[in-house]
């Protein structure tokens, strides 16, 4: 199955469900290449940025579960993963 490289942005507005978020991220740890958390300086807005590498099904599973949590907004951008030719990749927003 085709793998993609992508970026996922998670905006946290309610900290109460962060333990549930961490559990979901742990379940999908095999596709998470990098993770960075930023405090925007606003009391109710924090950002988590993920770099992922996996199948579209696996990435969709991750974003879908996060999107169902109260207090989180999630957006993703995926590009085709092409290992052989190095040609510039098509970008798709979700």
Phi and psi in degrees as GROMACS dihedral restraints (atoms count N, CA, C in turn):
[ dihedral_restraints ]
;  ai    aj    ak    al  type     phi  dphi    fc
    3     4     5     6     1   -67.6    20    10
    4     5     6     7     1   135.4    20    10
    6     7     8     9     1  -104.2    20    10
    7     8     9    10     1   151.8    20    10
    9    10    11    12     1  -128.2    20    10
   10    11    12    13     1   156.2    20    10
   12    13    14    15     1  -107.8    20    10
   13    14    15    16     1   138.3    20    10
   15    16    17    18     1  -155.4    20    10
   16    17    18    19     1   177.0    20    10
   18    19    20    21     1  -127.7    20    10
   19    20    21    22     1   138.6    20    10
   21    22    23    24     1  -124.4    20    10
   22    23    24    25     1   129.3    20    10
   24    25    26    27     1  -109.8    20    10
   25    26    27    28     1   126.4    20    10
   27    28    29    30     1  -118.0    20    10
   28    29    30    31     1   123.2    20    10
   30    31    32    33     1  -103.0    20    10
   31    32    33    34     1   123.3    20    10
   33    34    35    36     1  -102.4    20    10
   34    35    36    37     1   119.1    20    10
   36    37    38    39     1  -112.1    20    10
   37    38    39    40     1   -15.3    20    10
   39    40    41    42     1  -135.1    20    10
   40    41    42    43     1   116.3    20    10
   42    43    44    45     1   -74.8    20    10
   43    44    45    46     1   -13.2    20    10
   45    46    47    48     1   -59.0    20    10
   46    47    48    49     1   -32.0    20    10
   48    49    50    51     1   -97.5    20    10
   49    50    51    52     1    11.7    20    10
   51    52    53    54     1   -59.3    20    10
   52    53    54    55     1   -39.5    20    10
   54    55    56    57     1   -58.9    20    10
   55    56    57    58     1   -37.6    20    10
   57    58    59    60     1   -66.4    20    10
   58    59    60    61     1   -40.0    20    10
   60    61    62    63     1   -61.0    20    10
   61    62    63    64     1   -46.7    20    10
   63    64    65    66     1   -60.7    20    10
   64    65    66    67     1   -35.2    20    10
   66    67    68    69     1   -65.3    20    10
   67    68    69    70     1   -43.2    20    10
   69    70    71    72     1   -64.0    20    10
   70    71    72    73     1   -43.3    20    10
   72    73    74    75     1   -62.9    20    10
   73    74    75    76     1   -38.3    20    10
   75    76    77    78     1   -64.4    20    10
   76    77    78    79     1   -38.5    20    10
   78    79    80    81     1   -65.0    20    10
   79    80    81    82     1   -24.8    20    10
   81    82    83    84     1  -111.5    20    10
   82    83    84    85     1    20.7    20    10
   84    85    86    87     1   -58.7    20    10
   85    86    87    88     1   -24.1    20    10
   87    88    89    90     1   -68.5    20    10
   88    89    90    91     1   -19.2    20    10
   90    91    92    93     1  -108.4    20    10
   91    92    93    94     1    -5.5    20    10
   93    94    95    96     1   -88.9    20    10
   94    95    96    97     1   116.9    20    10
   96    97    98    99     1   -90.0    20    10
   97    98    99   100     1   -36.5    20    10
   99   100   101   102     1  -152.5    20    10
  100   101   102   103     1   155.0    20    10
  102   103   104   105     1  -144.8    20    10
  103   104   105   106     1   134.3    20    10
  105   106   107   108     1  -138.8    20    10
  106   107   108   109     1   131.8    20    10
  108   109   110   111     1  -109.7    20    10
  109   110   111   112     1   136.9    20    10
  111   112   113   114     1  -128.4    20    10
  112   113   114   115     1   138.7    20    10
  114   115   116   117     1   -98.6    20    10
  115   116   117   118     1   119.4    20    10
  117   118   119   120     1   -79.3    20    10
  118   119   120   121     1    -1.4    20    10
  120   121   122   123     1    83.4    20    10
  121   122   123   124     1     6.6    20    10
  123   124   125   126     1  -105.0    20    10
  124   125   126   127     1   142.5    20    10
  126   127   128   129     1   -59.6    20    10
  127   128   129   130     1   -35.9    20    10
  129   130   131   132     1  -118.8    20    10
  130   131   132   133     1    27.5    20    10
  132   133   134   135     1  -143.9    20    10
  133   134   135   136     1   116.1    20    10
  135   136   137   138     1  -128.1    20    10
  136   137   138   139     1   155.1    20    10
  138   139   140   141     1  -125.6    20    10
  139   140   141   142     1   136.7    20    10
  141   142   143   144     1  -121.0    20    10
  142   143   144   145     1   128.9    20    10
  144   145   146   147     1  -114.5    20    10
  145   146   147   148     1   131.9    20    10
  147   148   149   150     1  -120.4    20    10
  148   149   150   151     1   143.5    20    10
  150   151   152   153     1  -109.1    20    10
  151   152   153   154     1   127.7    20    10
  153   154   155   156     1  -124.6    20    10
  154   155   156   157     1   155.5    20    10
  156   157   158   159     1  -144.3    20    10
  157   158   159   160     1   109.6    20    10
  159   160   161   162     1  -177.7    20    10
  160   161   162   163     1  -174.1    20    10
  162   163   164   165     1   -72.8    20    10
  163   164   165   166     1   157.8    20    10
  165   166   167   168     1   -62.4    20    10
  166   167   168   169     1   -34.2    20    10
  168   169   170   171     1   -62.9    20    10
  169   170   171   172     1   -43.3    20    10
  171   172   173   174     1   -68.9    20    10
  172   173   174   175     1   -41.9    20    10
  174   175   176   177     1   -66.7    20    10
  175   176   177   178     1   -41.3    20    10
  177   178   179   180     1   -64.1    20    10
  178   179   180   181     1   -35.5    20    10
  180   181   182   183     1   -61.5    20    10
  181   182   183   184     1   -44.1    20    10
  183   184   185   186     1   -63.8    20    10
  184   185   186   187     1   -52.3    20    10
  186   187   188   189     1   -67.0    20    10
  187   188   189   190     1   -34.9    20    10
  189   190   191   192     1   -64.4    20    10
  190   191   192   193     1   -43.3    20    10
  192   193   194   195     1   -66.8    20    10
  193   194   195   196     1   -39.0    20    10
  195   196   197   198     1   -66.6    20    10
  196   197   198   199     1   -41.4    20    10
  198   199   200   201     1   -62.6    20    10
  199   200   201   202     1   -22.8    20    10
  201   202   203   204     1   -82.3    20    10
  202   203   204   205     1   -14.3    20    10
  204   205   206   207     1   -77.2    20    10
  205   206   207   208     1   139.2    20    10
  207   208   209   210     1   -71.4    20    10
  208   209   210   211     1   133.5    20    10
  210   211   212   213     1    92.3    20    10
  211   212   213   214     1    13.2    20    10
  213   214   215   216     1  -133.5    20    10
  214   215   216   217     1   142.3    20    10
  216   217   218   219     1  -122.5    20    10
  217   218   219   220     1   138.6    20    10
  219   220   221   222     1  -132.6    20    10
  220   221   222   223     1   137.5    20    10
  222   223   224   225     1  -134.4    20    10
  223   224   225   226     1   146.6    20    10
  225   226   227   228     1  -136.5    20    10
  226   227   228   229     1   151.5    20    10
  228   229   230   231     1  -130.3    20    10
  229   230   231   232     1   125.8    20    10
  231   232   233   234     1  -121.4    20    10
  232   233   234   235     1   145.0    20    10
  234   235   236   237     1  -125.6    20    10
  235   236   237   238     1   152.6    20    10
  237   238   239   240     1   -63.1    20    10
  238   239   240   241     1   139.5    20    10
  240   241   242   243     1   -95.8    20    10
  241   242   243   244     1   113.2    20    10
  243   244   245   246     1  -122.1    20    10
  244   245   246   247     1   111.9    20    10
  246   247   248   249     1   -87.7    20    10
  247   248   249   250     1   -30.8    20    10
  249   250   251   252     1   -76.9    20    10
  250   251   252   253     1   -48.3    20    10
  252   253   254   255     1  -102.3    20    10
  253   254   255   256     1   -16.8    20    10
  255   256   257   258     1    69.3    20    10
  256   257   258   259     1    13.3    20    10
  258   259   260   261     1   -71.6    20    10
  259   260   261   262     1   147.0    20    10
  261   262   263   264     1   -55.6    20    10
  262   263   264   265     1   140.5    20    10
  264   265   266   267     1   -92.9    20    10
  265   266   267   268     1   148.7    20    10
  267   268   269   270     1   -71.4    20    10
  268   269   270   271     1   140.2    20    10
  270   271   272   273     1  -112.8    20    10
  271   272   273   274     1   134.7    20    10
  273   274   275   276     1  -126.0    20    10
  274   275   276   277     1   130.5    20    10
  276   277   278   279     1   -98.1    20    10
  277   278   279   280     1   143.8    20    10
